[in-house]
Structure formats: C-alpha cells, structure tokens
C-alpha cells in the first residue's frame, strides 16, 4: 500500500477508498439499481419485459412558440404526416431612437432580410412567401402558442416566389453576405416604406412609440403540394432585419442612404403552425389521430414536433403488479425503437415525457430530477433508439403515492419550454405486425425485488 495512505487515520482512509471506488466505476445507464442491493436480497430479484404497455398517437393541441431563438418558416409535404406550413408574427425595432430621415426622404426600396440557420426537407422546391403588417399589438410578456393568430391589415406588402439557397452567399451591393432570403417589400406597394420614412417625429422618438405606430410584420408561407422544406431563420444573431434604402430628395446627387429596422431577441414574436387537419397524412396515421383507433398503436406510433402529434402511454395493470406482495422497484426502463431505417427526415435529437391530468395541467415525472443521463430521452444513433428510466415513478404507482390521476405522454417538444423542433419519427408499437420488429417492440423492462 502507498506509504501516504498507511499514515492516515482509519476513518479518513476508508473515506478516500470509497471516493476512489465511486470515481473509478462507469455504469451503463441500463445497469443501475441491482448493485445497490445487499447480497442477501439479490435472491429475490426478478426481471421482466412482458408488462402490458399501451401506446397510441393523438393530436397535440398546440405548443408554445413565443421568443424562440429561430423562426421555423416554409411548407413541407411529408408522405406520412402530410403538409405542414409555418409562418410567424414579429415586432421590429428601430436601429436607434430619435431617428430622423431628413426633411425630404425619397424611398428607393424596402427589403426584409431573413438569415438561414438550417432546414428540414427539400430546398430545391420553389416556395411562396407573403407579408402583411400586423394591426394588433404583441406583448413580450405574453405567452403565444402555435395555433394562435393575431389580426393584420389587408394590404399585401409582398407576394414572392423563391427557392431556398441555404448555402449560397448573397451579393448585396457588391458585398458578399451570409445566405439569406431577401423579400422585396415595395414591389407591390410603397406603403410600408413611406409610412416609416414620413412617420411623425414622436413615432420615431423611442421603440415604445414606434411599436404603437408599426406593430410588426406577419410573414406567411403558402402550402406546397409536393416535397418542400421547413427553414430556420436566425433571430438571436441580430443579423435578420428590414432595410430601408432612400435618398435625400433635396440633394439627389448624394449617395443613397439606408436604415435598419431590427429583428432580434427583444422583439415579441411567435410562430404559427398549420398541419391542414392531417387531411394529407397516411392512412395509418389518420386511423390513430383522426379515427381514434387506439388499437393501431400496437403496430406503430407517430410523433411530430411543431404542435403536431404526441403519443399517449398507459401501463394498465401496473397497480396490480405486486399482487399483494411488497415490491421494491430497482429499475424500470421504457425502450423505444425507430421504425424507419432510411428516411430524409432526421429523428428528433430528444423526446420528452410528461404527465397530464384530466384538466390539462402538465407536470414532469419524479425521475427527471435525476438528470437526462439517468432519465433518458436522447436519441442513440447507433441503436436507433430512445429510453426513459421511470423507476421512481412506477414505485410511487405501486405504493399509491399519487393523489390525482393522470396520463403519460411522449412529445417531441417540451410543452413547458420555448425550443421548437420540426422533426418527426415513427416508432415501433407494442406488438408490431412485422415479426422482424417484435424483438424491437416498445417495451417496459423491469428489475424488481420481492420483499415478502
């Protein structure tokens, strides 16, 4: 033994050895629990993966979309989930307060610049964008959801077709700029540009006054009939903006001027998602979410972000699992396998599991307090699967530890968060029709100890 260790008092030596033992062990997340039992108790340890699990897909009413760091925009036709179209509402802010455009500004052009940060789908599909001015004030302190609308003025500011060039730099007056969409806001009418250039001084004195004068823009996509893409536009970078180009009418020889109307994190904003009632979805999906045929979940279940589709989970016989015996739950893992092996649609990087009571209140499972490494939910690209560890939750179920009834749900987007993902996935059901998928069915693996 090391001479230093032999000189330590016995109590300190034991403490150091315990710490060394803990930090030298790396446990597989699937193997937690059994090693915590005294050797005498392992005689009564049992495992099973045949507990009844019921799962089926249902519609998600909406998801929160205000103050996200990016806008999801565009339209995409998915052969399974049908068409999804995403639009957004946003305030815009003055670049500087007490703005003065001079005594005789003359409008040259107005351009809305939206910088790409990513996409899902086919960017070769031609899309259409329309822009309107918002007539209803937005509030930064308010919550907004994906199924909401606010009123707009009827004047159409832009109606433009475009093909997303998410990797191509853009030349702006001879200078290369990062890939972005440029929307001409004065091709149809000079209304918006002149409204700002000739605004009264008090409207340009502060952003508070300006937001009363111009409440923001509604940028909406038209549904595609085939393929398409959902595009991500940057907000937090501060480079997305509207630019007014103008010159001094009293001195036409002067160089053209420009002024930025900013789109950034301080703007109240939210995104609206439209799934067209899933009329274009596959028959398998429609049977579950439109016809409410829960038995179809035995074969496959469907999950979609953007306030789309979630999965309802039930363990109908769990309360009777102990059958009069005292059970200690050592480990409980729900395993979920990706059904699709080859698709252009990437699976969600993570899923969320929540509980929801009969009046719609949402809460998290007690196991989530242990952190994501323990609780799970992250996609494993090697095994093409997810897991959730719900050991403490099921122990409370066995002990009748909950005072209210609720259901469990799997979702792509956390309903209490502000991060929205456009991704979707098809998972194996609890009893797949294809025999090749039976071993990778959705299942609950339990490790437990019978104490009496």
N, C-alpha and C positions, 0 to 999 in steps of 0.2 A: 504493500500500500504506500501511496505517496506520503513522505515524511510530514508534509504540512497537515494532511488530513489526520494523521495519528496523533498530532498535538492538540487537536480541537476537542472541546468538551463533547460528551456523548450526544447531548441533545442537539447541538449545532451540527454535528457530523450527520446525524440522521436527517436533519432538515435539508442539508446540502445534497445528500444522496437522493432524497425524494425529488428535489428540483431537477437534478441531473436526469433522473429517470423519466420525468414528465417531458422534458425538452428533447430527449433522445428518441421519443416514440412519435411516429407519424401514423395516425389511424385513418384507415379507409372510412369515408362517411357512411358506408353501408355496414360497418362492423362496430358501431358504437353500442354500448349498453351491456352486452354479455359479460365484458371484462370487469364490470362494476359489481358483479355478484360475488358473495362468498363462495368458495369451492363447494360447500355442502348444498347450496341452493341450485347449482347447475344440474343436479339430478332431475329437477322438476322443470327445467327449461324446455320449451317446445316451440316449434316454428310451423307456420302455415302460410300458404298463399292462395287459399281457396275461399276466403271470406267473400261474401257477396258484395259486389260493387255495382251500383247502377250509375250510369252516366249518359247524358244526352244533351244535345245542343239547344240553346234557347236564344232568343233575341236579347241584346243588351239595349236598354232604353237610350242611353247616351253616355258620354264620358266628358270629363272636364277638359276644356281646351283653351282657357284663358292664360295669357302670359307665358306661353311656351317659348322656348329659345329659337324654334324654327317654325315656319309655316309649312304644312303639307298642302300642296296645290296640284290640281290637274284631275284627270279622269283615266280610269283603267278598267278594262273588261277582263275579269278573271273567269276562266271556264268553269270553275266550281262555285265561286262566291258571287259571280255576276258583276255588274258595273258598280263602281264606287267613284263618286265625284266629290272633290274637296275644294272649298272656297274659303275666303277669310275676310273679316272685317278688322279695320285697324285705324286708330288715330294716327296723325302725323304732326310733327312738331317743328317749330321754327329753328333754323340753324343758330340764330342769335336774336335776342329780344330787342325791342325798339328798332325793328327793321325799317329801312327807308329805301324805296326803289327809285327815288328821284321824282321830279315834277312831271316828266312825260315819258314813262317807260313804254316801250312797244314790244309786245310779245313776239318772240321768234318760234319757240316750241316748248312743249312740256313733255318730259319723259319720266316714266316710272321705271326704276331700275331694281330688279329683284335678283339677288346673287344666289347661285346654286350651291348647295352643300351635299347633295346626294339625290338618289332616286330609287324607285322600285318599279320594274316593268320594262317596257319597250320605248326608248326615247326616239325611235325613228318614226313613231306615229305622230301625225300632224294633229295639233290641238287648237282649241279656240279659247280666248280669254275676253271677258267683258268687264268694264269698270264703271261703277256708279259712285256718286257722292252720298255719304250717309246723312240722313236727316234726323237721326235720333242719337242723343249723346251717349257715349260709352263712359263707364266709370272704372278706373284702375282698381278700386277696392271691391268691385263686384265679381261674383263668380259667373262664368259663362260656360255653357255646355254645347256639345256637338250638334244637338238638334234645335238650337235656337237660331232665330233671325232677328235682325233689327231693321227698321224702316229705312228706305233710301229714296232719294229724289228720282223722278222718272227719266231725267236726261241721261242718255247713254254717252259716256265720255270716251269709251274705246270699245272696239269690236274687231279683234285682231287674231288672225291665224298665225301659228308659229310651230316650228319643230324644235324641241328642246336640244340645245347644244351644250350639254352639261360639262364637256371637257374642252371646248374651244374658247380661247380668249377672244375678247371683243375689242375692236378698234373704235375708240371714242376720240374724235378729232385728232386722229393720227397717233394716239397713245393707246398701248395695249392695256386692257383691263381684264380682271378675272372673269371667268364665264358667268354670264348673267342674262336674264331676259329683259329686253327693253320694250316697254309698252308706250306707244305714242298716244298722249292724252289731248292732243289738239288736232288730230286728223279729221275727226268728226265735228268738233266744235272748239272754239276758243274760250268757251265759257269759264272753265276752271282756272286757266292761266290768267285771264283778265280779272277774274274775281279776286285773286290773290294780289296781282300787281296793283290794282286800283282799290285795294282794301283801305278803309279809313285807318288813320294812324293809331287809334285806340285798339283796333283789332290786331295790330302788329306790335303792340307795346309789350306783350307778355304771352307766354304759351297758354296761360289760363284764359286770356281773352281770345287768343287765336282758336282754341278748341271750341269756344262758343260760336265763333264765326265760321269755321270749317271743321266739322265734327269727325271727318275721316273718310276713308275710301272702302268700298266693297269690291273686292276683286274675285270674280266668279268664273269657274271653268264650265265649259259645255260638255255634256256626256259624250263619250266616244262609243262607237259601235263595235270596235274590234281593237284588241291589244291596248295601247295607251300606256301611260306611266303616271305615277304619283311622284311629284317633285318636291324636294325640300329646299326652301328658301331661307337664307340666313336672316336672323333678326339681331342676335346678340353681338354680332361683329360690328354693327353700326354702319355697314357699307351699303345696305339697301336703302334707297331714298328716292324722292321725286326731285327732279332738277328743272328749274325754270330758266330758260335761255331768253334773254331780252336785250334790247339796246336802247340807248338814250335818243328819244325822238327829236330832241333839241340839237343833237350833235351826231348825225348819222355816220360820220366818219370815224367815230370812236369804235374801239373793239367791242364785240358782243360781250355781254355780262351774263353771269349765271348765279343762281341762288339755290341752296339745298333745303328741301323740306325733309326732315329726318324721320326715319322709321327705326326705332330702337327699343331697348328694354323698358323705357319709361312710357311707352305708348300702351294704352289699354287696347286689347286686341283679343280675338278668339277665332277659332276655325269652325266651319260648319261642314258636316259630312252627310252625304246623301247616298244611300245604298239602293235606291229605286225600289224599295219594298222587296228586294231579292226576287223580283219577277224574272230576272235573267239567270238566276242561280241554277245549279244542277238539281235534278230531281231528288237525289239522296239528301241534299241539304234542305230542300223545301219540305220533305217529309217530316224532318225534325222540327224546324223553326217555324214553319207556316201551318203544317198539318198537325203539329204537336204529337207526333208519333214517337213517344219516348223509347219504344222497343227498338227502334232503328239504331240507337246508340250502342247496342251490343256489337255492331259491326264496325262503325267508325263514329268519331265525334269531330266537330269542327270548331275552330277558334279563329277569331278575326279581330284585329285591333280597330281603332277609329270608331269606337262605339258600335261595333258590329255584332259579333256572335260570341257568346260565352258558353261554358259547359257547367251544367248542374250536376253535383255529385251527391250520392246517397250511400250510406252503409246501413241498410235497413235492419239488420239483425245484430248490430254491434252491442246494443244494450243488453241483449240476452246471451252475449258471447260467453260470459263466465258461468252460466247455468248453476247459480247458487254457490259457486266457489269464489274464493278471493284470488283475483288475478293481478299480478304486477306486470305492467307493460314495459318490456325492456327496449323494444324498438318497433316502430311502425312506419313503413315506407310505401308510399304510393308511387308506382312505376308507370311512366307514360312513354310510349314509343311512337316516333314519327312514322306515319303510314307511307308517305311519299319518299321514294328514293331518288327521283330525278325530276327536278322542277326548277323553273326560272325564278320562283318566288322563295326567297330565303326565309327559313323559320324564324320566329321571334327569338331574340337572344335570351329572353327570360319570360317566364309566366308568373302570374300572381294567383295566390289562393286566399280567398276571404270568406267570411261567414256573413250572412244577411238574414235579418229576422223578418217576421211577417209584415211589418210596416216599412220595410226598406232600409232600416238602419244597418250600416256596414261596419264590421269590425275585423280585426286580424286574429289569427289563431295564436294561442299562447306560445307555441313552438317558434314562432317568428322572432320572439325576443332573443333567441339564442344566436341569431345572425344567419346570413344566407348560406354560409358553408355548412351549417347544421341543417337549416330548414330546407334548403334546396331551391328549385325553380329555375336554375340556369341550364341552358341547353348544352349538352355534351355532343360535340360534333363527331367524335369517334364512335360512340354508341348510338348516335342519333336519337337521344332520349332525354327526358327530364325525370327528376324525382322530387318528392316532397316528403319530409320527415314530420309526421304528425303524432308522435308518441305521447306527448303530454296531453294533447287534445283528446286522444282516444282514452287515455287513463281517466280524464275527467268525465267522459261519456260513461265509462264503466261504473264510475262512482256516483253517477247522477249529480255531477258537480255544476251543471249549468241550470240556472233558474228560468231561462227562457228558451224557446225552441227557435231553431234557425236552420238554414240550408247552407251548404258549402258550394262555392263557385270557383271555377278556373277562368282566368281572364288574361288577355294579352297585356292590357294596360291597367295599371293600378288605378282604381276608381277614385282614390283619395289624392292622387298625385297630379302633376302637370306635365308629365313626359308621355307623349303620344307616339305610338309606333304604328306604321301602316301594315306590318307583317301579319301573316296568317299561317295556319297549319292544320293539317288533318292528322288526327291521332288514331291509332288502333283502338277499337272498342273493347268491351269486356269479354266478348265472345265472337271474334271475327269469323266471317263466313269462309274466308280462305284458310284452309288448315295450316298453310305455311306461316300464318301470322299468329297462330294460337300461342306459341311459346312467348311471343312478344305482346301478348294481350295487356290491356290495362289491368293491373292487379295490385292488391294490398298485401304486402309481406309483413307478417307479424312475428316477433320473437317475444315470448312472454313466459312468466314463471307462475306456476300454480302453487300458492302458498298454503292451501289447506284442502 
